[in-house]
Amino acid sequence: MHVAASTINSAMIATEAYLVALAGSERDSILRFAERVINGDTSSKPLLPETAGAKISIANAPGITNQFYSSTLVNAVRNGNRALGVVDVRSGRHANGRDMRQAKMFGHIGNVAPPPGGGNNAFFANGTSVDMFQNIKINGKSTIMGDLNVDRDVTLADEAWIGGNFEQHGDRPFNTQDYYLGGTSNRPLPPNDRPLDADPTNRLELPIDINNIPNGVGHTYNRGNTFNSVAGAPAGPKRYKINENDTHFDVNDLRNVYNHAKDNGNLYNGHVVVEINNGDASAFNLTNGGEFNDSVIFIVNTTWNNGGKFYKSGPNASTMIYVAPERYDPTHPAAVHPVWGYPPEKRGWVSPKLHQFGLSDGGTFRGLIYVDPENDLDQNFHWGGNSVIEGAVLMMGKGNVRWESGGSLELNYNSAALSRFPPRIGGSTDPTTLPSGSVTVTLPDNQRIDFQAFGYYFY
């Protein structure tokens, strides 16, 4: 029994390692199982490894003899957009022999461990092109999967990975020192002190787990500091929206909403969650009311034409701009009034994007600007004065990014400013955008399953 007990411990370690190492069709078979389970189908239970009925042998490992085990993924339960898996591990002294010790492992399926040294970009753009048409200095890693076009003084002070072509307009200087360029350049680039690896894997960003953000609007704010409760909101912390008939919402109003959320237990990690929807986006004028020194997550569900009029962050402020995926909304004006001229395939579709987003006359934005991977619309920025971003700008969708001409901007990667936002996962979308009852478990092609065991049962 001592040998069997030792083997069961080795089996659990090896099982976790096996799941992490899975790639291609083997990895996908596990993800499809998790997908079926969290959608209610538990009819099939894949063995690990994929050879049905086989024991996993470690008899040839140095110093180990007569130790055999098998691992089977036997069940999983839905947890938001992920699955909690149960792995049955058995051990014995002979191949295909009697089970002498058994254990169950409980862990998450569908998560992904960050790639070694991955992420941590000050600026990440996943689209076809980035236009930097204002004076920009980025202190921190920059990863641009497509082309980069510059027409002002641009400095990428740390590592710069550019997957496409580089084009410089005019005679303004472009400065960088450690970089990779996958395409061509129309101008000579600076000396490359330390060329970067052509493989961007270690630079990719993992999506945010939007499921961690409170879902469902619980209160509507009316200018004058009154609130209406929304029927049917889920339990727990709730989102806020403003009354669509209000034509003005400034920093004083935002403070009122934050204080109401704080007093009523509706903060998420200290943040109030505020939706920006089709009927109210034009009301937001966040230059009035001084700087904001509390914490907020804005869920952008429409085109937000900010006009470069965002508030200045105080020293304790934390702000996340989350630009949601495109999705169908039956209450959208184009769906209710299809004569508006929208093409049929776009009638009723919500198209969240930022237009001329930035500060009007300088100051600091402290936090994260994040576009969902399922949003492929172009994003547009306009920063005035001597603006500073402390945090990161992560454009995860396939849309292009344009930094309009304006004042100078300095973007500083700040891990402390990013530490209070939702965790990252290997692939997820807000379940409210998916068909009822249906969840798709996905991971980027170059990522692995991270089965993080959080409990064991021996018998």
C-alpha positions as CSV (number, residue, x, y, z in Angstrom):
1,M,0.0,0.0,0.0
2,H,2.9,2.3,0.6
3,V,4.0,1.9,-3.0
4,A,0.4,2.6,-4.2
5,A,0.2,5.7,-2.0
6,S,3.4,7.0,-3.4
7,T,2.2,6.3,-6.9
8,I,-1.0,8.2,-6.4
9,N,0.9,11.3,-5.5
10,S,3.1,10.9,-8.6
11,A,0.0,10.4,-10.7
12,M,-1.7,13.6,-9.6
13,I,1.4,15.6,-10.3
14,A,1.8,13.9,-13.7
15,T,-1.8,14.4,-14.6
16,E,-1.6,18.2,-14.0
17,A,1.6,18.2,-16.1
18,Y,0.0,16.1,-18.8
19,L,-3.0,18.6,-19.2
20,V,-0.7,21.6,-19.4
21,A,1.4,19.9,-22.1
22,L,-1.6,19.0,-24.3
23,A,-1.7,20.7,-27.7
24,G,-3.6,20.4,-31.0
25,S,-6.5,17.9,-31.2
26,E,-5.6,16.3,-27.8
27,R,-6.0,19.7,-26.1
28,D,-9.2,20.5,-28.1
29,S,-10.8,17.1,-27.1
30,I,-10.6,18.2,-23.4
31,L,-12.0,21.6,-24.2
32,R,-14.9,20.1,-26.1
33,F,-15.6,17.8,-23.1
34,A,-15.7,20.8,-20.8
35,E,-17.9,22.6,-23.3
36,R,-20.4,19.7,-23.5
37,V,-20.5,19.4,-19.7
38,I,-21.2,23.0,-19.0
39,N,-24.0,22.8,-21.6
40,G,-25.5,19.8,-19.9
41,D,-24.0,16.8,-21.7
42,T,-22.0,14.4,-19.6
43,S,-22.3,11.4,-21.8
44,S,-18.6,11.0,-22.6
45,K,-15.6,11.0,-20.3
46,P,-12.2,11.2,-21.9
47,L,-9.3,9.2,-20.5
48,L,-6.0,10.8,-20.1
49,P,-4.1,10.3,-22.3
50,E,-6.3,9.8,-25.3
51,T,-5.6,6.1,-25.8
52,A,-8.8,4.6,-24.5
53,G,-8.3,2.1,-21.6
54,A,-4.6,2.4,-21.3
55,K,-2.7,2.8,-18.1
56,I,-0.1,5.6,-17.9
57,S,3.2,4.0,-17.1
58,I,6.0,5.7,-15.3
59,A,7.9,2.5,-14.8
60,N,10.8,3.7,-16.9
61,A,11.4,6.8,-14.8
62,P,14.8,6.8,-13.1
63,G,14.6,4.8,-9.8
64,I,11.0,3.9,-10.2
65,T,9.7,0.4,-10.8
66,N,6.3,-1.3,-10.7
67,Q,4.3,1.9,-10.5
68,F,1.4,2.4,-12.8
69,Y,-1.6,4.7,-12.8
70,S,-4.5,6.0,-14.9
71,S,-6.3,9.3,-15.0
72,T,-9.8,9.9,-16.3
73,L,-11.7,13.2,-16.5
74,V,-15.0,11.9,-15.2
75,N,-17.1,15.0,-14.6
76,A,-17.3,18.8,-14.6
77,V,-19.8,21.4,-13.5
78,R,-20.5,24.8,-14.9
79,N,-19.0,27.8,-13.1
80,G,-19.9,30.9,-15.1
81,N,-18.2,30.5,-18.5
82,R,-15.7,27.8,-17.2
83,A,-15.9,24.3,-15.9
84,L,-14.8,22.8,-12.6
85,G,-13.4,19.3,-13.5
86,V,-13.1,16.1,-11.6
87,V,-10.3,13.7,-12.4
88,D,-10.4,10.2,-11.2
89,V,-6.8,8.9,-10.5
90,R,-6.0,5.2,-9.8
91,S,-2.7,3.5,-9.0
92,G,-1.4,0.0,-8.8
93,R,1.7,-2.2,-9.2
94,H,1.0,-3.8,-12.6
95,A,0.1,-2.5,-16.0
96,N,-3.7,-3.0,-16.5
97,G,-3.7,-4.4,-13.0
98,R,-5.9,-4.0,-9.9
99,D,-6.4,-0.5,-8.5
100,M,-4.8,-0.3,-5.1
101,R,-5.3,3.3,-4.3
102,Q,-7.7,6.0,-5.7
103,A,-8.1,9.7,-5.5
104,K,-10.2,12.5,-7.0
105,M,-8.7,15.8,-8.1
106,F,-10.9,18.9,-8.4
107,G,-9.7,21.8,-10.6
108,H,-10.6,24.4,-13.2
109,I,-10.7,23.6,-16.9
110,G,-10.5,26.2,-19.6
111,N,-8.1,28.5,-17.8
112,V,-4.7,29.2,-19.3
113,A,-1.4,29.8,-17.5
114,P,0.2,32.9,-18.9
115,P,3.0,32.1,-21.4
116,P,6.5,32.4,-19.9
117,G,7.2,36.1,-19.4
118,G,4.1,36.9,-21.5
119,G,1.9,40.0,-21.5
120,N,2.8,42.9,-19.4
121,N,2.5,45.3,-22.3
122,A,2.0,49.0,-21.9
123,F,0.5,49.0,-25.3
124,F,-0.9,46.0,-27.2
125,A,-2.8,46.2,-30.5
126,N,-4.2,43.1,-32.2
127,G,-5.5,44.8,-35.4
128,T,-4.3,45.4,-38.9
129,S,-2.7,48.8,-38.2
130,V,-1.9,51.5,-35.7
131,D,-1.6,55.2,-36.6
132,M,0.4,57.2,-34.1
133,F,-0.4,60.7,-35.3
134,Q,0.5,62.6,-32.1
135,N,3.6,62.9,-29.9
136,I,3.8,59.7,-27.9
137,K,6.3,58.2,-25.6
138,I,5.7,54.6,-24.3
139,N,7.6,53.5,-21.3
140,G,7.0,49.7,-21.2
141,K,6.6,46.9,-23.8
142,S,4.8,47.7,-27.0
143,T,3.3,44.9,-29.1
144,I,1.7,45.7,-32.4
145,M,0.5,42.7,-34.4
146,G,0.0,44.7,-37.6
147,D,1.5,47.8,-39.3
148,L,2.7,50.9,-37.5
149,N,2.4,54.4,-39.1
150,V,3.9,57.4,-37.4
151,D,3.5,61.1,-38.2
152,R,4.8,62.8,-35.0
153,D,7.6,62.4,-32.5
154,V,7.2,58.8,-31.3
155,T,9.4,57.0,-28.8
156,L,8.9,53.3,-27.9
157,A,11.4,53.5,-25.0
158,D,11.4,49.8,-24.2
159,E,10.9,46.6,-26.3
160,A,8.8,47.2,-29.4
161,W,7.5,44.2,-31.4
162,I,5.9,45.2,-34.8
163,G,4.5,42.3,-36.8
164,G,3.8,44.2,-40.0
165,N,5.3,47.1,-41.9
166,F,6.6,50.4,-40.5
167,E,5.9,53.7,-42.3
168,Q,7.2,57.1,-41.2
169,H,5.6,60.2,-42.6
170,G,7.5,63.5,-42.6
171,D,10.7,64.1,-40.8
172,R,9.7,63.7,-37.2
173,P,12.0,61.4,-35.2
174,F,11.1,57.8,-34.3
175,N,13.1,56.3,-31.5
176,T,13.4,52.7,-30.2
177,Q,16.3,50.5,-29.4
178,D,15.2,46.8,-28.8
179,Y,12.7,45.8,-31.4
180,Y,11.4,43.3,-34.0
181,L,10.0,44.3,-37.4
182,G,8.2,41.6,-39.3
183,G,7.7,43.6,-42.5
184,T,9.4,46.4,-44.3
185,S,10.2,50.0,-43.4
186,N,10.1,53.1,-45.7
187,R,12.9,54.7,-43.6
188,P,16.0,53.5,-41.9
189,L,15.3,52.4,-38.3
190,P,17.5,53.2,-35.3
191,P,20.3,50.7,-34.4
192,N,18.8,47.6,-32.9
193,D,20.6,47.1,-29.6
194,R,18.9,43.8,-28.8
195,P,16.8,42.2,-31.6
196,L,13.6,40.6,-30.2
197,D,12.4,37.1,-31.0
198,A,10.2,36.8,-34.1
199,D,7.7,34.6,-32.1
200,P,5.3,36.9,-30.3
201,T,4.0,34.2,-28.0
202,N,5.6,35.5,-24.9
203,R,4.2,39.0,-25.6
204,L,0.5,38.1,-26.1
205,E,-2.1,39.4,-23.6
206,L,-4.7,37.1,-22.1
207,P,-8.3,38.1,-22.2
208,I,-10.0,39.5,-19.1
209,D,-12.6,37.3,-17.4
210,I,-15.6,39.6,-17.9
211,N,-17.6,37.1,-15.8
212,N,-16.0,38.5,-12.7
213,I,-17.5,41.9,-13.3
214,P,-21.1,42.2,-11.8
215,N,-23.6,41.5,-14.5
216,G,-27.0,43.1,-14.7
217,V,-28.0,46.7,-14.0
218,G,-29.5,47.2,-10.6
219,H,-29.9,50.9,-10.3
220,T,-30.6,53.8,-12.7
221,Y,-29.2,57.2,-11.6
222,N,-31.2,60.4,-12.1
223,R,-29.4,63.8,-12.1
224,G,-30.1,65.3,-8.7
225,N,-28.8,62.2,-6.9
226,T,-31.8,60.0,-6.9
227,F,-31.8,56.3,-7.9
228,N,-34.4,53.9,-9.2
229,S,-34.0,50.1,-8.6
230,V,-34.2,47.9,-11.6
231,A,-36.4,44.8,-11.2
232,G,-34.9,41.4,-11.8
233,A,-31.3,42.3,-11.2
234,P,-29.1,39.3,-10.1
235,A,-28.0,39.0,-6.5
236,G,-24.7,40.5,-5.4
237,P,-23.0,43.7,-6.6
238,K,-24.9,45.5,-9.3
239,R,-24.1,47.7,-12.3
240,Y,-25.4,51.3,-12.7
241,K,-26.7,53.2,-15.7
242,I,-27.9,56.8,-16.0
243,N,-31.4,57.9,-16.9
244,E,-31.6,58.1,-20.7
245,N,-33.6,61.3,-20.4
246,D,-30.7,63.1,-18.6
247,T,-28.6,65.2,-20.9
248,H,-25.7,65.8,-18.5
249,F,-23.5,63.5,-16.4
250,D,-20.3,64.9,-14.9
251,V,-17.7,64.0,-12.2
252,N,-20.0,65.2,-9.4
253,D,-22.7,62.7,-10.7
254,L,-20.1,60.0,-10.9
255,R,-19.2,60.6,-7.2
256,N,-22.8,60.3,-6.3
257,V,-23.0,56.9,-8.1
258,Y,-19.8,55.7,-6.4
259,N,-21.0,56.7,-3.0
260,H,-24.4,54.9,-3.5
261,A,-22.6,51.8,-4.6
262,K,-20.3,51.9,-1.7
263,D,-23.1,52.4,0.8
264,N,-25.2,49.6,-0.7
265,G,-22.6,46.9,-1.2
266,N,-22.4,47.2,-4.9
267,L,-18.7,47.7,-5.4
268,Y,-16.6,45.2,-7.3
269,N,-13.0,45.2,-5.9
270,G,-13.7,48.7,-4.7
271,H,-15.0,49.8,-8.1
272,V,-18.5,51.0,-9.1
273,V,-19.5,49.5,-12.4
274,V,-21.3,51.9,-14.8
275,E,-22.8,51.1,-18.2
276,I,-22.6,53.5,-21.2
277,N,-25.5,52.6,-23.5
278,N,-26.9,53.9,-26.8
279,G,-29.3,56.4,-25.3
280,D,-27.1,58.0,-22.7
281,A,-23.5,58.2,-24.2
282,S,-23.8,61.8,-25.3
283,A,-24.7,62.9,-21.7
284,F,-21.3,62.1,-20.3
285,N,-19.2,65.2,-19.9
286,L,-16.5,64.2,-17.5
287,T,-14.4,67.4,-17.6
288,N,-16.8,69.2,-15.3
289,G,-16.5,68.5,-11.5
290,G,-12.8,68.3,-11.1
291,E,-10.6,65.2,-10.8
292,F,-12.0,61.8,-9.8
293,N,-10.2,60.1,-7.0
294,D,-12.2,56.9,-6.6
295,S,-12.6,53.7,-8.6
296,V,-14.9,52.9,-11.5
297,I,-15.3,50.4,-14.4
298,F,-17.1,51.8,-17.4
299,I,-18.8,49.2,-19.6
300,V,-19.0,50.7,-23.1
301,N,-21.9,49.2,-25.0
302,T,-22.2,51.8,-27.8
303,T,-20.1,54.3,-29.7
304,W,-18.7,56.7,-27.1
305,N,-17.8,60.0,-28.7
306,N,-15.8,61.3,-25.8
307,G,-14.5,64.3,-27.7
308,G,-11.3,64.2,-25.6
309,K,-13.3,65.2,-22.5
310,F,-12.4,62.7,-19.8
311,Y,-11.7,63.4,-16.2
312,K,-8.2,63.7,-14.6
313,S,-7.4,60.9,-12.2
314,G,-6.5,61.7,-8.6
315,P,-3.6,59.9,-6.9
316,N,-5.9,57.1,-5.6
317,A,-8.1,56.8,-8.7
318,S,-8.6,53.5,-10.5
319,T,-10.4,53.5,-13.9
320,M,-11.1,50.8,-16.4
321,I,-12.6,51.4,-19.8
322,Y,-14.0,48.1,-21.0
323,V,-15.2,48.2,-24.6
324,A,-17.7,45.3,-25.0
325,P,-18.1,43.0,-28.0
326,E,-20.5,43.7,-30.8
327,R,-23.8,42.0,-30.2
328,Y,-27.5,42.0,-31.2
329,D,-29.8,44.2,-29.1
330,P,-33.6,43.9,-29.9
331,T,-34.2,47.3,-28.2
332,H,-31.6,49.1,-30.4
333,P,-33.3,51.9,-32.4
334,A,-32.1,50.3,-35.6
335,A,-34.0,47.1,-34.7
336,V,-37.1,48.9,-33.5
337,H,-37.1,51.3,-36.6
338,P,-35.4,49.3,-39.4
339,V,-36.2,52.1,-41.9
340,W,-33.2,54.1,-40.6
341,G,-31.1,52.8,-43.4
342,Y,-29.0,50.3,-41.6
343,P,-28.1,47.3,-43.9
344,P,-30.2,44.3,-42.8
345,E,-27.3,42.4,-41.4
346,K,-26.5,45.3,-39.0
347,R,-30.0,46.2,-37.9
348,G,-30.2,45.9,-34.1
349,W,-26.5,45.4,-33.7
350,V,-24.7,47.3,-31.0
351,S,-21.3,48.6,-32.1
352,P,-19.2,49.6,-29.0
353,K,-16.2,51.7,-29.8
354,L,-14.2,54.7,-28.5
355,H,-14.1,57.9,-30.6
356,Q,-11.7,60.7,-29.7
357,F,-11.2,59.3,-26.3
358,G,-8.8,61.1,-24.0
359,L,-8.2,64.1,-21.7
360,S,-8.9,67.6,-23.0
361,D,-6.1,69.6,-21.4
362,G,-3.6,67.2,-19.9
363,G,-3.5,65.4,-16.6
364,T,-3.3,61.7,-15.7
365,F,-5.5,58.7,-16.6
366,R,-4.8,56.0,-14.1
367,G,-5.9,52.5,-15.0
368,L,-6.7,50.3,-18.0
369,I,-8.2,50.9,-21.4
370,Y,-9.3,47.5,-22.8
371,V,-11.1,46.4,-25.9
372,D,-12.7,43.0,-25.9
373,P,-11.2,40.3,-28.2
374,E,-14.7,39.9,-29.8
375,N,-14.8,43.6,-30.8
376,D,-13.3,44.2,-34.3
377,L,-14.2,47.9,-34.6
378,D,-11.7,50.7,-35.1
379,Q,-10.8,52.7,-32.0
380,N,-9.8,56.4,-32.0
381,F,-8.0,58.5,-29.3
382,H,-7.4,62.2,-28.9
383,W,-5.3,63.3,-25.9
384,G,-4.8,67.0,-25.3
385,G,-2.1,68.9,-23.4
386,N,0.6,67.0,-21.6
387,S,-1.4,63.8,-20.9
388,V,-0.1,60.8,-19.0
389,I,-1.5,57.3,-18.8
390,E,-0.4,55.2,-15.8
391,G,-1.4,51.6,-16.5
392,A,-1.9,50.1,-19.9
393,V,-3.8,50.3,-23.2
394,L,-4.8,46.8,-24.5
395,M,-6.6,46.7,-27.9
396,M,-7.5,43.0,-28.0
397,G,-9.9,43.1,-31.0
398,K,-9.0,43.1,-34.6
399,G,-9.9,46.8,-35.3
400,N,-7.4,49.4,-36.2
401,V,-6.2,52.0,-33.7
402,R,-5.7,55.7,-34.4
403,W,-4.0,58.2,-32.1
404,E,-5.2,61.6,-33.4
405,S,-3.0,64.6,-33.4
406,G,-3.1,66.7,-30.3
407,G,-0.9,67.3,-27.3
408,S,1.9,65.1,-26.2
409,L,1.1,61.8,-24.4
410,E,3.3,59.6,-22.2
411,L,2.1,56.0,-21.5
412,N,3.8,54.4,-18.5
413,Y,3.2,50.7,-17.8
414,N,2.1,50.6,-14.1
415,S,1.5,47.2,-12.6
416,A,0.1,48.7,-9.4
417,A,-2.5,50.6,-11.3
418,L,-3.6,47.4,-13.0
419,S,-3.7,45.1,-10.0
420,R,-7.3,45.7,-9.0
421,F,-9.0,44.7,-12.3
422,P,-10.6,41.4,-13.3
423,P,-8.2,38.4,-13.7
424,R,-7.2,37.1,-17.0
425,I,-8.4,33.8,-18.6
426,G,-7.6,31.9,-21.7
427,G,-10.7,32.8,-23.6
428,S,-14.2,34.0,-22.6
429,T,-16.9,36.3,-23.6
430,D,-19.7,37.8,-21.5
431,P,-22.4,35.1,-21.3
432,T,-25.1,37.6,-21.9
433,T,-23.9,37.9,-25.5
434,L,-24.2,34.1,-26.1
435,P,-27.3,32.1,-27.0
436,S,-29.2,31.1,-23.9
437,G,-27.7,28.1,-22.1
438,S,-24.8,27.8,-24.6
439,V,-21.2,28.4,-23.7
440,T,-18.2,27.9,-26.0
441,V,-14.9,27.0,-24.3
442,T,-12.0,28.4,-26.3
443,L,-8.3,29.0,-25.9
444,P,-5.9,30.8,-28.2
445,D,-4.2,28.2,-30.5
446,N,-0.8,28.7,-28.8
447,Q,-2.0,28.4,-25.3
448,R,-2.4,25.4,-23.0
449,I,-4.9,24.1,-20.5
450,D,-4.1,25.1,-16.9
451,F,-5.7,22.5,-14.6
452,Q,-5.2,24.1,-11.3
453,A,-6.2,21.5,-8.6
454,F,-7.8,23.1,-5.6
455,G,-8.9,19.9,-3.8
456,Y,-8.2,16.2,-3.3
457,Y,-10.1,13.3,-2.0
458,F,-8.4,10.0,-1.2
459,Y,-10.1,6.6,-0.8
